[in-house]
Amino acid sequence: MGRIRKRLTPILPGPANCRTMDPVTIWLLPSETLTLAHGEIHIWRVLLDHPPVLLGLLSTYLSAEEAARAERFVFTHDKNHFIVRRGMLRVIVGRYLGMPPRSLLIEKGPYEKPCVSAISGKPPLHFNLSHSHGLALYAFALHGRVGIDLEMLRPEFATREVAEQFFSPTEQGELFCLPPESRIQGFFNCWTRKEAYVKATGKGLTVPLDSFDVSLTPGCPPTLRVADSDLWSVFSFCPAPGYAAAAIVEGKGLNSRFYDWDSRGCPSFS
């Protein structure tokens, strides 16, 4: 994968701004010291398949409730992926807050959105996570709500019937005007941006997906058209071949950093 970092800044929509290819996203290995500044969004990518030694370590970071949830999975690979997702969430949050992973109290907000319990002397940390088919993404920001969504490009899901059920009339018109070879990417551009927004608000699917608009044409800048759109920045990127992802964060003029957690090449997180 290329090593050119992508600066994700919203641009006004319009055919003249469309590109034939999206910029390449560069995933950096994190350093020993990790700082999240105001005006930044950090996005982490984590592969969910790992050897037993790492699974064993991450499982020791889980709370009793998380460990019980892990045991309820029927299939071993689903259990292991859950352990990695939750364990790595604790690892990364702990890195930002300077705390051991197992000491964190991760709670659920009013609409089931995970959050870190307020800690005296620590800055407020907003985060969100998403996973799909062996890959997980995490987004972090200070003093601003954030939502992220990740999807594998699945042609069997990207149907006209699904679009008509969940997309707004404006989005349907944009999608169905795309050439056939661009429609699957356009579908998942739309889906991930909409999911990221409703997750960022903290209200989840109590916000109808067809009650607001996002842009979706591949190669065009991502935009959000909703009553409070002036509060948010939209980030859209390809996290790996065959996937689509989007993050939406409260605030404007934000810088982005992308981190790739690799157990073979990253510093110890224990």
Backbone torsions as a table, in degrees:
resi	resn	phi	psi	omega
1	MET	NA	144.4	-177.8
2	GLY	-63.7	164.9	-176.2
3	ARG	-121.1	35.7	177.5
4	ILE	-102.4	116.7	-178.1
5	ARG	-70.5	139.1	-178.9
6	LYS	-95.4	125.2	172.5
7	ARG	-91.3	115.7	-173.0
8	LEU	-100.8	98.3	178.4
9	THR	-125.4	126.2	-178.8
10	PRO	-57.5	142.2	178.6
11	ILE	-126.8	144.9	178.6
12	LEU	-60.4	138.7	-176.8
13	PRO	-71.3	159.1	175.1
14	GLY	156.1	146.7	-177.2
15	PRO	-54.5	-33.5	-177.4
16	ALA	-67.5	-21.5	-178.7
17	ASN	-92.8	-4.5	-177.9
18	CYS	-71.6	145.4	-178.8
19	ARG	-114.8	155.7	175.9
20	THR	-75.6	-25.2	178.2
21	MET	-140.0	145.3	174.9
22	ASP	-75.5	151.5	176.3
23	PRO	-60.4	155.1	179.3
24	VAL	-81.6	136.6	176.7
25	THR	-93.3	130.1	178.6
26	ILE	-101.1	126.0	180.0
27	TRP	-102.3	114.2	-176.6
28	LEU	-93.6	146.8	170.5
29	LEU	-77.8	133.6	-177.8
30	PRO	-70.4	149.6	175.9
31	SER	-86.6	174.9	178.9
32	GLU	-62.1	-38.1	177.8
33	THR	-100.5	134.1	-174.1
34	LEU	-133.5	122.4	-178.1
35	THR	-126.9	131.5	175.0
36	LEU	-106.3	114.0	-176.0
37	ALA	-94.9	160.6	171.1
38	HIS	-60.6	144.1	-179.0
39	GLY	80.3	15.2	178.4
40	GLU	-125.7	151.5	165.4
41	ILE	-123.4	131.7	176.1
42	HIS	-110.2	131.5	178.5
43	ILE	-120.7	129.3	-179.0
44	TRP	-113.0	142.6	175.5
45	ARG	-116.5	132.3	-177.7
46	VAL	-135.4	124.3	170.4
47	LEU	-75.8	141.5	-171.7
48	LEU	-97.1	-7.5	177.9
49	ASP	-95.2	115.6	-177.2
50	HIS	-141.6	159.2	-176.6
51	PRO	-69.4	163.5	-177.1
52	PRO	-57.5	-34.3	-178.3
53	VAL	-61.3	-46.1	179.7
54	LEU	-68.0	-39.9	177.6
55	LEU	-60.1	-41.2	179.1
56	GLY	-61.8	-41.4	178.8
57	LEU	-65.3	-48.4	-177.9
58	LEU	-63.8	-33.7	-179.6
59	SER	-64.5	-26.7	179.1
60	THR	-73.1	-14.4	179.4
61	TYR	-85.4	-15.2	-173.5
62	LEU	-72.9	150.5	172.2
63	SER	-74.2	169.7	178.0
64	ALA	-61.0	-39.2	179.4
65	GLU	-65.9	-41.7	178.8
66	GLU	-66.5	-40.6	178.5
67	ALA	-63.1	-38.7	178.0
68	ALA	-66.3	-39.5	177.0
69	ARG	-62.4	-41.3	179.8
70	ALA	-59.7	-39.0	-177.5
71	GLU	-71.0	-17.4	-178.4
72	ARG	-82.1	-11.0	178.6
73	PHE	-69.4	138.4	-178.6
74	VAL	-76.2	-42.3	-175.0
75	PHE	-99.5	140.0	-175.2
76	THR	-61.2	-40.9	-177.1
77	HIS	-66.8	-33.2	175.9
78	ASP	-66.7	-42.0	176.7
79	LYS	-60.6	-46.1	-178.1
80	ASN	-64.8	-40.3	178.5
81	HIS	-64.3	-38.7	177.5
82	PHE	-63.0	-43.9	179.6
83	ILE	-60.0	-42.9	179.9
84	VAL	-66.7	-45.0	-179.3
85	ARG	-58.7	-50.5	-176.2
86	ARG	-75.6	-37.5	178.0
87	GLY	-64.4	-43.7	179.6
88	MET	-69.8	-31.7	173.2
89	LEU	-58.3	-45.1	179.6
90	ARG	-66.3	-38.7	178.5
91	VAL	-60.7	-49.0	-174.9
92	ILE	-70.7	-45.3	177.4
93	VAL	-59.7	-41.3	177.9
94	GLY	-61.4	-36.1	177.3
95	ARG	-63.6	-42.9	-179.4
96	TYR	-68.3	-37.1	-175.0
97	LEU	-94.1	-5.9	-178.8
98	GLY	67.9	40.4	-177.3
99	MET	-132.4	151.4	175.9
100	PRO	-63.3	142.1	-176.8
101	PRO	-56.4	-39.7	-175.1
102	ARG	-75.7	-10.9	-178.6
103	SER	-88.8	-8.4	-175.4
104	LEU	-75.7	142.3	173.6
105	LEU	-106.1	103.6	179.6
106	ILE	-100.3	120.2	-175.5
107	GLU	-113.1	179.1	175.1
108	LYS	-112.9	136.1	177.8
109	GLY	-78.3	-172.8	-176.4
110	PRO	-57.7	-30.9	-179.1
111	TYR	-112.7	32.5	175.7
112	GLU	72.3	11.3	178.0
113	LYS	-77.7	126.2	-179.4
114	PRO	-63.6	146.3	176.8
115	CYS	-151.9	160.1	177.5
116	VAL	-91.9	132.7	176.7
117	SER	-58.5	139.7	-178.8
118	ALA	-55.9	131.4	-177.8
119	ILE	-120.9	123.3	-178.8
120	SER	-58.5	130.1	177.8
121	GLY	85.4	-4.5	179.8
122	LYS	-106.8	143.6	178.0
123	PRO	-69.2	149.0	176.4
124	PRO	-63.8	133.3	-177.9
125	LEU	-120.7	120.0	177.8
126	HIS	-100.6	137.3	-179.7
127	PHE	-150.0	164.0	174.6
128	ASN	-156.1	156.8	-178.3
129	LEU	-141.2	159.0	178.4
130	SER	-152.4	154.0	179.3
131	HIS	-146.2	154.8	179.1
132	SER	-162.9	120.6	169.6
133	HIS	47.9	59.1	171.7
134	GLY	85.8	5.5	-179.5
135	LEU	-131.7	142.8	177.1
136	ALA	-130.1	146.7	175.0
137	LEU	-125.9	144.5	177.5
138	TYR	-130.0	139.4	177.1
139	ALA	-123.4	139.3	-176.5
140	PHE	-134.8	140.8	176.5
141	ALA	-153.2	155.4	174.8
142	LEU	-98.3	137.6	172.3
143	HIS	54.1	35.2	176.8
144	GLY	-162.6	128.7	179.2
145	ARG	-61.2	149.0	-176.8
146	VAL	-144.8	145.5	174.7
147	GLY	-137.8	146.9	179.8
148	ILE	-140.6	145.9	176.6
149	ASP	-139.8	142.5	-178.1
150	LEU	-131.7	134.5	178.2
151	GLU	-141.9	139.6	167.1
152	MET	-75.4	141.0	178.4
153	LEU	-72.2	105.0	-176.1
154	ARG	-117.2	105.1	-178.2
155	PRO	-57.1	-33.0	-177.2
156	GLU	-68.8	-18.7	177.9
157	PHE	-94.8	-28.1	-175.2
158	ALA	-82.8	67.3	-175.8
159	THR	-106.4	162.8	175.8
160	ARG	-60.4	-39.1	-177.5
161	GLU	-62.4	-42.7	179.1
162	VAL	-66.8	-43.0	179.1
163	ALA	-60.6	-42.7	-179.2
164	GLU	-67.2	-26.4	-179.7
165	GLN	-80.5	-35.7	-170.1
166	PHE	-115.8	-21.3	-176.6
167	PHE	-92.6	151.9	176.9
168	SER	-71.8	162.4	176.5
169	PRO	-55.8	-39.4	178.3
170	THR	-62.0	-44.2	179.7
171	GLU	-66.6	-39.4	177.8
172	GLN	-61.4	-42.3	179.3
173	GLY	-62.2	-42.3	178.9
174	GLU	-66.1	-41.7	-178.5
175	LEU	-64.5	-47.7	-173.8
176	PHE	-74.4	-12.5	174.5
177	CYS	-85.7	-10.5	179.6
178	LEU	-71.4	151.1	171.8
179	PRO	-62.9	149.9	-174.8
180	PRO	-51.8	-36.7	-176.4
181	GLU	-71.0	-11.6	-179.4
182	SER	-105.6	-3.9	-170.0
183	ARG	-73.2	-35.2	179.4
184	ILE	-65.1	-45.8	177.1
185	GLN	-62.0	-42.9	178.8
186	GLY	-62.1	-41.2	178.2
187	PHE	-57.6	-49.4	-175.9
188	PHE	-77.6	-24.3	168.7
189	ASN	-58.9	-46.3	-179.8
190	CYS	-64.8	-48.9	-175.2
191	TRP	-61.2	-48.0	-176.5
192	THR	-67.6	-36.9	179.3
193	ARG	-67.8	-39.1	179.0
194	LYS	-68.3	-45.3	178.7
195	GLU	-62.0	-41.3	179.7
196	ALA	-61.1	-39.3	-179.3
197	TYR	-66.7	-49.0	-177.3
198	VAL	-66.4	-29.8	175.7
199	LYS	-72.3	-37.3	178.9
200	ALA	-63.4	-39.1	-179.8
201	THR	-65.5	-19.7	-177.2
202	GLY	83.9	1.1	-175.9
203	LYS	-102.0	-6.7	176.9
204	GLY	57.2	-144.9	-174.9
205	LEU	-81.7	11.8	165.6
206	THR	-69.9	-16.1	171.5
207	VAL	-90.9	112.2	-179.2
208	PRO	-59.2	134.1	-176.7
209	LEU	-65.5	-25.3	-178.9
210	ASP	-92.2	11.7	-178.2
211	SER	-91.8	0.8	178.0
212	PHE	-151.9	167.9	-176.0
213	ASP	-117.6	147.3	166.0
214	VAL	-130.2	158.3	172.0
215	SER	-78.8	161.1	-177.4
216	LEU	-146.7	-8.5	-176.1
217	THR	-63.9	124.5	178.4
218	PRO	-57.9	138.3	179.6
219	GLY	87.1	-7.5	177.9
220	CYS	-104.0	149.8	-177.9
221	PRO	-60.4	141.9	179.2
222	PRO	-73.4	136.2	178.4
223	THR	-135.9	156.1	177.9
224	LEU	-124.0	127.3	179.2
225	ARG	-119.7	98.3	-177.7
226	VAL	-151.5	166.4	-174.4
227	ALA	-56.8	-36.3	-178.3
228	ASP	-106.5	29.7	-175.3
229	SER	-60.4	-23.6	-179.6
230	ASP	-71.8	-6.9	179.0
231	LEU	-89.2	-13.2	-164.8
232	TRP	-121.4	154.2	168.4
233	SER	-115.3	141.0	-177.2
234	VAL	-110.8	131.4	178.4
235	PHE	-123.8	128.1	179.9
236	SER	-133.9	135.9	-172.4
237	PHE	-160.4	165.3	176.3
238	CYS	-101.0	108.8	-177.4
239	PRO	-76.9	-21.2	179.1
240	ALA	-171.0	156.9	178.1
241	PRO	-55.4	132.6	179.1
242	GLY	86.4	9.5	179.4
243	TYR	-128.2	159.4	170.0
244	ALA	-130.8	150.1	-179.8
245	ALA	-151.2	155.3	175.5
246	ALA	-148.9	148.8	173.1
247	ALA	-131.7	142.5	176.2
248	ILE	-129.0	129.1	-175.1
249	VAL	-133.2	145.6	178.9
250	GLU	-70.8	128.5	-179.9
251	GLY	123.1	164.4	-178.9
252	LYS	-127.1	157.5	177.2
253	GLY	64.6	36.5	-175.5
254	LEU	-85.5	146.4	170.3
255	ASN	-92.3	152.6	-177.9
256	SER	-122.1	145.0	171.8
257	ARG	-132.5	139.3	-178.6
258	PHE	-118.2	126.1	-177.9
259	TYR	-119.3	138.4	179.3
260	ASP	-113.4	115.9	178.3
261	TRP	-87.7	119.7	-178.9
262	ASP	-129.5	116.5	-176.4
263	SER	-63.8	-17.2	179.5
264	ARG	-84.4	-23.6	-172.5
265	GLY	-126.1	-2.3	-177.2
266	CYS	-94.3	157.0	174.8
267	PRO	-61.5	161.0	177.9
268	SER	-64.7	139.2	179.0
269	PHE	-110.5	4.2	-175.6
270	SER	-74.4	NA	NA
